[in-house]
Structure formats: C-alpha cells, structure tokens
Amino acid sequence: MRPLLCYLGLAALLGPSLACPSPCSCSTKKNGRLLAECAYKDLQEVPEGLSSNVTILTLSANRIGWLGQGSFAEVPEVQSLWLGYNQIGVVEPGAFALLVHLKNLDLSHNKIADFPWQDLRNLSGLQILKMNNNRLAGLPWNAFRFLKDLRSLWLNDNELTTLAEGTFDNLPSLSQLQIFNNPFNCSCKVFWLKKWTEKTSVSITKGGSTLCVAPSRLKGRAVTDIPDHHCIAPSVQLTYLSNLDNTVMYDGLTLTLHCSVAGSPPPEIRWKIQTSSRRVEINGPNVARDGNVKQSQERFLVFKNGTMAIPNFRKEDEGIYTCLAVNDVGMRDVSVNVALAGSENPAEDLLQDDPQASHLGGRSCYKGDEMDPSGAGEKLVIVYHMPRESKSRSGGVVPQVHLGTLLLALGTVNKYIWFVLFFFFFLTS
C-alpha cells in the first residue's frame, strides 16, 4: 500500500510539470480550451513538455530563432499559435504541416526570408495569417491557394518587390489584406494588382501606403496609380508570306508565317508547333544574324522580326502552328492548322468538294495577306504551280517554288484557320 501511495504522490508532483513546462503557465479557458502562456520568457526554442490538448499556445516576445519539423509535435490540437516578436530566421519544411486544426498563426516581427509554403496546404481552416515585418522578398503565386477560410492576411513591411498575378485568387473568405510598406517595383508585372484592387471587395488596409519604389518615374506613387497607357496587353496577328516569283530562299516548298504583335511593354514572340509526331516550343529567334541556326530546331527557322520559315515543307510538318505574344500584362495567341495535300488537278478537285469555293486566280496572295483569327470558319487554300526541275548555279538540278493560284473557300471546318497546300507539278520544255 505504501509503495502505491508513493507512486501516486510522485505522479502528482510530476504531472503538472509534464503538462505545462516550468517557464509557462497553463490554464483552462471558459470555452474549455487549454491555454499555454509562454510569452516574455526569454525562450530560445519551443519548450518541451506541453500537453497534447493545448489549443492556444503563446510564444510571443521570446528569442526563438529556429523552428524545426517537430517543434510542435506535442500540440497537434493547437488552434491559435502566436510566435510574433521573436528572432525566427529558419523555418524547416514540415514545421506547421501537421497542425491541421490551426485557425490563427502569427509569425510577425521575425527574420523570415524563406518559408515552406507547402505547409499551408494542410491548413485549410486557417483564418488569420500574420507574416508582416519579416524579410520576405517573394511569394509563389499559389502560396495561399488552399486557404479557403482565410479572412485576414498581413504581408506589410516585408521586402516584396512584386507579386505574381493570381496570388490572391482562390481566397473566397478574404476580407482584409495588408501589403503596405513593401518596396514594389511598379513594372507592368504588378499592373494586375491595380486592376484587382479596383474590383475586389477586400479591404486593403493603408492602401495609400502601397507605394512604388521603382521605376524612377513612378517612385512615391501608389501602386493603384500606375498609368494604364504604360501597360497594354498583347495583340497578335498571324500572316502568310508567299514566295514571290523568282525568289527562292530554299529548295522545295517553303512555308512562311509572320507573327505581328503589339503591346506595352513590347511582347516577346514564342512559337508552339504540334505535329502528329512531335511537339516543339521555340522561345525566341533561333536564327542568328550570321544565319547560323540552333541544330535542335533547324526544321523551323524563327527570325527576330517574328517570321517563321519551314523549308522543304513535308507531310510530317502538318499540324497546328501557334504564335504567342507575351508581356508583363498578359498573353495572347493565334493558331493556324496547316495541312498538305496532292492532286493532279487540285483546283478542280477542290471546287467539286466545296461548292462554296470561289476561284480568285492569279497571284492574289501577296506578302502581308492577313489571317484574322476571328474568322475561325474560313479555309484558306493555296495552290502552288512548281516546275519539276531547274538549273542551279552549280549546274545541278533543284526544284523551284512559284506561287500560282489562290483559292479561298468559306466554311466552318473548325476553330482554326486551315491552310491546304496543293502541289501541281508540270514539265518544263
């Protein structure tokens, strides 16, 4: 009996110290939640020995500098976690990932430059997130996408120079946002933020203090005052450039497309080609001034002025050719579906197949003929007359390309503009 009483007495003495570490004070709130108050205790790390049913943990105003993967393993039920005014500079991945009941997280007034944003995926019930007064220089565009219940987000007084478009999308409950006192570079990359603030119902606290630091012409102006004419979304047109008579750049048939773009800042031109056998993406010109071509893309010659040439166009080159215009404001694209067919008399076959076809005759498709992407039901048919052979400078025999007849047929084939190129060979005397 006496050993049992000794054991119970020892447990009574040890029990409180295990449930509440000595630097902290613990109590039960009226709503039944267990509070562990550990603020202003000069702590350098998260204390051990916390009760597993703690729901409110206050660690503010200490000297904690590091949060490890298992720092909060003892408090899986915590709903409010206050860590403001510490010296936290390192947060390991997984530090918050298991706190699935978390509703309030305060990490303000620390030294956080890098944060494991993937930890937020499991915190779907988070309502308040304070990360203000840290050293954050950037955020992933999808950092908060899983926080469906987030109501208040504090990001002010960091080192953010830009924000990716879509950063605050998928936050249906957001009602308060603080992003002031960040050194924003008001290039067109943040123009979306101006448009977003104009239509959102979210209260942007101290919105007038969300100022531009760069460029110099906008320094000191609010992000919401970026002039509209500085940032214009891209526009794009795709044009077919025909080979003119007596102009032969390459042997065989050369398909040439030209992409004309406009916008501010000037858009970059990119190409996407989808054939039956491969997919090619070309981000910028691949033909240098000296005419050298990157070997991996030599089938598709892209020039700085937006022109693409495909020498010796073959059956395997059939497919969808897409020109994309991209700048800091957005992206636009237009596509053309190129098909190749052969016939002894292609014009006659076409007119039989398509009673709406109209014969234009002659050289009606000159450089600069525009293909309006809005005319998705048009089918542009180009008939080439090609000599079978011709003498080259070296005395060899090479094929020559000359544009002969253009047939334009109106129809509703699909959402793309169709090029059908027919070869018509004839013997030369």
C-alpha positions in Angstrom: 0.0 0.0 0.0 2.8 2.4 0.9 4.6 2.0 -2.5 1.4 2.7 -4.3 0.8 5.9 -2.3 4.4 7.0 -3.0 3.9 6.4 -6.7 0.7 8.4 -6.8 2.3 11.2 -4.9 5.3 11.2 -7.3 2.9 11.3 -10.3 1.0 14.2 -8.7 4.3 16.1 -8.5 5.5 15.3 -12.0 2.1 15.5 -13.7 1.8 19.3 -13.8 5.4 19.8 -14.9 4.9 17.4 -17.9 1.6 19.1 -18.9 3.0 22.6 -18.6 6.7 23.4 -18.8 8.1 25.4 -15.9 8.6 28.7 -17.9 5.0 28.6 -19.0 1.7 29.0 -17.2 -1.3 26.9 -18.3 -5.0 27.4 -17.7 -8.3 26.3 -19.0 -10.5 28.9 -20.6 -14.2 29.2 -20.1 -14.8 27.6 -23.5 -12.8 24.6 -22.5 -9.7 25.4 -24.5 -6.4 24.9 -22.8 -4.0 27.9 -22.9 -0.3 27.6 -22.6 1.1 31.0 -21.9 4.9 31.2 -22.6 5.4 34.8 -23.7 8.2 37.0 -22.5 10.1 34.1 -21.0 13.4 34.6 -22.9 13.0 31.2 -24.6 15.4 30.3 -27.4 13.3 27.3 -28.6 9.9 25.9 -28.4 9.6 24.3 -24.9 9.1 20.6 -24.4 6.6 19.0 -22.2 3.5 20.7 -23.5 0.2 18.9 -23.1 -1.2 17.3 -26.2 -4.6 19.0 -25.8 -3.2 22.6 -25.8 -5.4 24.6 -28.2 -3.8 28.1 -27.6 0.0 28.4 -27.5 1.5 31.8 -26.9 5.3 32.1 -27.6 5.5 35.8 -28.5 8.3 38.1 -27.5 11.0 35.4 -26.9 14.3 34.8 -28.6 13.3 31.8 -30.7 15.4 31.7 -33.9 14.6 28.3 -35.4 11.5 26.2 -36.0 12.2 22.5 -36.8 10.0 19.9 -38.3 9.0 18.5 -34.9 8.8 21.8 -33.0 5.0 21.5 -32.5 4.7 17.7 -32.5 3.4 17.7 -28.9 0.5 20.1 -29.6 -1.4 18.6 -32.7 -4.7 20.1 -31.5 -3.4 23.7 -31.3 -5.8 26.2 -33.0 -4.0 29.5 -32.2 -0.3 29.8 -32.3 1.4 33.2 -31.5 5.0 33.5 -32.5 5.4 37.2 -33.1 8.3 39.3 -31.9 10.9 36.5 -31.9 14.1 36.1 -34.0 12.9 33.3 -36.2 15.0 33.2 -39.4 14.8 29.5 -40.3 11.5 27.5 -40.7 12.1 23.9 -41.8 9.6 22.2 -44.1 7.0 20.4 -42.1 7.2 22.7 -39.1 3.4 23.5 -39.5 2.3 20.8 -41.8 0.6 18.6 -39.1 -1.3 21.4 -37.4 -4.5 20.8 -39.3 -6.7 22.5 -36.7 -4.8 25.8 -36.8 -7.0 28.8 -37.3 -4.7 31.7 -36.2 -1.0 31.9 -37.0 1.1 34.9 -36.0 4.7 35.0 -37.3 5.0 38.7 -37.5 8.1 40.7 -36.5 10.7 38.0 -37.2 13.5 37.5 -39.7 11.8 35.1 -42.1 13.1 35.3 -45.7 12.3 31.8 -46.8 9.1 29.9 -45.8 7.9 26.4 -46.5 4.7 27.5 -48.3 3.8 23.8 -49.0 3.0 23.5 -45.2 -0.1 25.7 -45.8 -1.7 23.0 -48.0 -2.9 21.2 -44.9 -4.1 24.3 -43.0 -7.4 24.6 -44.8 -9.1 26.0 -41.7 -6.6 28.9 -41.2 -8.5 32.2 -40.8 -5.8 34.7 -39.8 -2.2 34.7 -41.1 0.3 37.4 -39.9 3.6 37.4 -41.7 4.2 41.2 -41.6 7.5 42.7 -40.6 9.7 39.9 -41.9 12.2 39.7 -44.8 10.0 38.1 -47.5 11.2 39.1 -50.9 8.8 36.9 -53.0 5.8 34.7 -52.8 4.8 31.8 -55.0 1.6 32.6 -56.9 -0.1 29.6 -55.3 1.2 30.2 -51.8 -2.4 30.6 -50.3 -4.5 28.7 -52.8 -5.7 26.1 -50.2 -6.7 28.6 -47.5 -10.4 28.7 -48.3 -11.3 30.1 -44.8 -8.6 32.8 -44.7 -10.1 36.1 -43.7 -7.2 38.3 -42.8 -3.7 38.3 -44.4 -0.9 40.5 -43.2 2.1 40.9 -45.5 3.1 44.5 -44.9 6.6 45.7 -44.0 8.4 43.0 -45.9 10.8 43.2 -48.9 8.3 42.3 -51.7 9.2 44.0 -55.0 6.5 42.2 -57.0 3.5 39.9 -56.6 2.6 37.2 -59.2 -0.8 37.5 -60.8 -3.2 35.2 -59.1 -1.6 35.4 -55.6 -4.9 36.3 -54.0 -7.1 34.1 -56.2 -9.0 31.2 -54.6 -9.4 33.1 -51.3 -13.2 33.3 -51.2 -13.3 34.4 -47.5 -10.6 37.0 -47.6 -11.8 40.3 -46.2 -8.7 42.1 -45.0 -5.3 42.5 -46.8 -2.3 44.4 -45.7 0.6 44.8 -48.2 1.8 48.4 -47.5 5.4 49.3 -46.8 6.9 47.0 -49.4 9.4 48.2 -52.0 7.3 47.5 -55.0 8.8 47.7 -58.5 5.9 49.1 -60.4 6.6 47.5 -63.7 3.8 46.0 -65.6 4.2 42.8 -63.7 2.2 44.3 -60.8 -0.3 46.1 -63.1 -2.7 43.2 -62.4 -2.7 44.3 -58.8 -4.1 47.7 -59.7 -6.9 46.1 -61.7 -7.6 43.6 -58.9 -7.9 46.4 -56.2 -10.4 48.2 -58.4 -12.8 45.4 -58.5 -12.3 43.5 -55.2 -14.4 43.8 -52.1 -11.4 43.0 -49.9 -10.4 45.9 -47.6 -6.8 46.8 -48.3 -5.6 48.5 -45.2 -3.5 51.6 -45.7 -3.8 51.2 -49.4 -2.4 54.6 -50.0 0.9 53.5 -48.4 1.3 50.7 -51.0 3.9 52.8 -52.9 6.2 52.3 -55.8 10.0 52.4 -55.2 10.9 51.8 -58.9 11.0 52.7 -61.7 12.1 56.3 -61.0 9.2 57.9 -63.0 6.7 56.2 -60.6 8.7 56.5 -57.4 6.5 57.6 -54.5 3.2 56.9 -56.4 0.7 54.4 -55.2 0.6 51.0 -56.9 -3.0 51.8 -57.7 -1.9 54.9 -59.7 0.1 53.0 -62.4 -0.9 54.7 -65.7 -3.0 52.5 -67.9 -1.1 53.5 -71.1 2.2 52.1 -69.7 0.8 48.6 -69.6 -1.2 47.3 -72.6 -2.0 43.6 -73.0 -0.6 42.0 -76.2 -2.4 41.7 -79.5 -1.3 39.3 -82.2 -1.9 38.7 -85.9 -0.7 35.8 -88.0 0.1 36.4 -91.6 1.0 34.1 -94.5 4.0 35.3 -96.6 4.1 33.9 -100.1 7.2 33.2 -102.1 7.3 35.8 -104.8 8.2 35.0 -108.4 12.0 34.5 -109.0 12.6 34.5 -105.2 13.9 31.1 -104.0 15.3 31.1 -100.5 15.5 27.3 -100.1 15.0 24.2 -102.2 11.4 22.9 -102.4 8.3 24.5 -100.9 9.0 27.0 -98.1 6.0 27.7 -95.8 6.5 31.1 -94.3 4.4 32.6 -91.4 4.7 36.0 -89.9 3.6 36.9 -86.4 2.8 40.6 -85.8 2.4 41.7 -82.2 1.7 44.9 -80.3 1.5 45.9 -76.7 3.4 47.7 -73.9 6.0 46.6 -72.9 6.8 45.2 -76.4 5.7 41.5 -76.3 8.1 38.6 -76.8 7.2 36.2 -79.6 7.1 32.5 -79.0 6.0 29.6 -81.2 4.4 26.3 -80.5 4.2 23.6 -83.1 2.2 20.4 -82.7 2.5 17.8 -85.4 1.5 14.2 -85.4 4.9 13.0 -84.2 6.3 15.8 -82.0 5.7 19.0 -80.1 8.1 21.9 -80.4 8.3 25.1 -78.4 10.6 27.9 -79.6 11.0 30.8 -77.2 12.5 33.5 -79.3 14.5 33.6 -82.5 16.8 30.7 -83.4 18.4 32.3 -86.5 21.4 34.5 -85.7 22.5 37.5 -87.7 25.1 35.4 -89.4 22.5 32.9 -90.5 23.5 30.1 -88.1 20.7 28.0 -86.7 20.4 26.0 -83.5 20.8 22.5 -84.6 17.9 21.1 -82.4 15.4 23.4 -84.2 16.8 23.6 -87.7 13.5 22.5 -89.3 11.7 25.6 -88.0 13.6 28.9 -88.7 12.5 31.7 -86.4 13.7 35.2 -87.1 13.9 38.2 -84.8 11.2 40.1 -86.7 8.6 37.4 -85.9 8.8 35.4 -89.2 9.0 31.6 -89.2 10.1 29.7 -92.3 9.8 25.9 -92.8 12.0 24.9 -95.8 11.1 21.8 -97.7 7.7 21.6 -96.1 6.7 18.0 -95.9 3.8 15.8 -94.9 5.2 15.2 -91.5 5.2 19.0 -90.9 1.4 19.2 -90.9 -0.1 20.3 -87.7 -1.1 23.3 -85.6 1.3 26.3 -85.6 0.7 28.8 -82.8 2.2 32.2 -82.3 2.1 33.6 -78.8 2.7 37.2 -77.7 3.8 37.5 -74.1 4.5 40.6 -72.0 4.2 41.5 -68.3 0.5 42.3 -68.7 -0.6 39.0 -70.2 -0.5 36.6 -73.2 -2.4 36.2 -76.4 -2.1 33.6 -79.1 -3.4 32.7 -82.5 -3.2 29.3 -84.3 -3.3 28.0 -87.8 -3.8 24.4 -88.8 -1.5 23.6 -91.8 -2.3 20.6 -94.0 -0.6 19.3 -97.1 -2.4 17.5 -100.0 -1.5 16.5 -103.5 -3.6 16.2 -106.7 -3.1 16.2 -110.4 -5.6 18.9 -110.6 -6.1 20.3 -107.1 -8.2 23.3 -108.2 -10.8 21.1 -109.9 -10.9 18.7 -107.0 -11.5 21.5 -104.5 -14.3 23.0 -106.5 -16.0 19.7 -106.7 -15.6 19.0 -102.9 -16.6 22.5 -101.8 -19.4 24.2 -103.9 -18.9 27.4 -102.0 -15.3 27.8 -103.1 -14.5 30.9 -105.1 -11.7 31.0 -107.6 -9.7 34.2 -107.3 -7.0 33.3 -109.8 -3.6 34.9 -110.4 -1.2 36.0 -107.7 -3.8 37.1 -105.2 -1.9 36.1 -102.0 1.0 38.6 -101.7 3.3 39.3 -98.7 1.2 40.6 -95.9 -2.1 38.9 -96.6 -3.7 38.9 -93.2 -5.3 35.9 -91.4 -7.8 37.3 -88.9 -8.1 34.9 -86.0 -11.7 36.0 -85.5 -12.6 34.4 -88.9 -12.5 30.9 -87.4 -14.7 29.5 -90.1 -12.5 30.4 -93.1 -10.5 27.9 -95.0 -7.6 29.4 -97.0 -6.4 27.2 -99.9 -3.2 28.0 -101.7 -2.3 26.2 -104.9 1.3 26.1 -105.9 2.5 25.6 -109.5 6.0 24.2 -109.4 8.5 23.4 -112.2 9.8 19.9 -111.8 13.4 21.0 -112.1 15.6 23.9 -112.8 19.4 24.5 -113.1 21.2 25.7 -110.0 24.2 28.0 -110.0 26.5 25.0 -109.8 24.8 23.3 -112.7 22.8 20.9 -110.5 19.1 20.4 -110.6 17.0 21.9 -107.9 13.2 22.4 -107.5 11.8 26.0 -107.8 8.8 27.4 -106.0 6.4 29.9 -107.6 3.0 31.0 -106.4 0.3 30.5 -108.9 -3.3 30.3 -107.9 -5.1 31.2 -104.7 -8.5 29.6 -103.9 -10.5 30.9 -101.0 -13.2 28.8 -99.6 -15.6 29.8 -96.8 -16.8 27.2 -94.5 -16.9 26.2 -90.8 -14.3 23.5 -90.7 -13.2 24.0 -87.0 -11.9 26.8 -84.8 -8.7 27.1 -86.7 -7.8 28.7 -90.0 -6.8 26.0 -92.4 -4.1 26.1 -94.9 -4.3 23.4 -97.5 -1.2 23.4 -99.8 -1.5 21.6 -103.1 1.4 20.6 -105.2 0.8 20.8 -109.0 3.8 19.6 -111.0 4.2 20.2 -114.7 7.0 19.5 -117.1 9.1 22.4 -118.5 10.3 22.4 -122.1 
